[in-house]
Amino acid sequence: MAQSAYSLSSTVKVNNGSSIPLIQLGVYMVSGQETMNHAVHTALGAGYRGIDSAEWYQNEREVGRAVRSFLSSPDNKASLRREDIEFTTKLKSNISYSATRKSIKRSIEESGLGYIDLYLLHSPYGGKSKRLECWRAVEDAIGEGEIKIGGVSNFGIKHLEELLASTPRVTPAVNQVEIHPFNTQSKLSKFCQKKGIVVQAWGPLVRGMRMEHHTISSLAKKYTCSPAQLLIRWSLQHGYVPLPKSVTPHRIIENGQVHDVEIEAFDMEKLDALDEHLVTDWDPTNTD
């Protein structure tokens, strides 16, 4: 894919042969049905095709209702169907095989979307045996058709090596971690890409904490784009799937309009050099 081709209609193929949207809407901390409806309707109307939720976010029901209301509304000018939209959610805690199977069924019921497109173990917490046990539950749920694609989130290299060494029936398709120029996670991302695991970047906008940084503002001015668009494009040019979160309509739309932004190689290096391992929320990638 040419760099200039990045858009909301772009997809990336994962290791089970399926494809996922290249830019998706994050809904972390989004609450209230009306707020969710505005965000999801705006995103889907603008061309987004993926919504990233989690059991922990406590908004799976709101996401599902917003998606279903969009599909039956006049806003659905592209005549989208359920299968055109990727719904991602995540397991809250690695407790046991049975608890994971129950959580998966509960998430499907909460969302009302019939199945989960991408399901992730939200963290590596719980220890090796619990991680592997919960992953087996994900594999079985895939076999039952409850989940289309399985993956992990916030897993470090050690956790991924353990999982891969267990000869799983299903190899995780994605690892969703905090990645942006101020926390590049270069070793982890290179490991994932070498193993054919797609990196999804949560917090790609640094939670707004570095929008006025000199390098960000000067390069945004150079490329005639917003700081958010610059950060999203940085993720894309590294081969990541960014999950920008916003509930503001014009920002949701703007965040998806990055096809005309193409960061030159030496400016990508400038952005990479900003790494300070800034953790904006949590980082369990080194946990036991």
Secondary structure, DSSP 4 states (H G I P E B T S, - for coil): --GGG-STT-EEE-TTS-EEESS-EE-TT--SHHHHHHHHHHHHHHT--EEE--GGGT-HHHHHHHHHHHHTSTT-TT---GGGSEEEEEES----HHHHHHHHHHHHHHHTSSSEEEEEE---TT-HHHHHHHHHHHHHHHHTTSEEEEEEES--HHHHHHHHHT--SS---EEEEE-BTTB--HHHHHHHHHTTPEEEEESTTGGGTTTT-HHHHHHHHHTTS-HHHHHHHHHHHTT-EE--B---HHHHHHHT--TT----HHHHHHHHTT-----SS---TT--
